[in-house]
């Protein structure tokens, strides 16, 4: 029996190093917070800006997806749930947004339905991202990142 193994317990694994510097955007929490803020900003810009300028909101949404997708497997486990949650929020939200926009092209009278769909999607995405933002600041995982609701 080896004499160097005096305890049956495992030694704790070292924590993954976090980078420091900047305004905290290199840390896992900083990236999570930035992704959720960009998600809220993307849907707010799409809702508030008129048609040709709403492409700015789409660009912000693409930036949020790119940031979340590139950091999805490299972050801490709690941060990975946030990145998956943000990607699903943006993809599902924009898919329903586009389908709602097609209502106005089917018939002119359905344009009011487009407004209601856009408003509902913006509220859904903002609530989903705001709750995840609070969890991200506290460094807690999202309970169900693959779900449709919060």
Beta strands, then each sheet from edge to edge (+ up, - down):
end
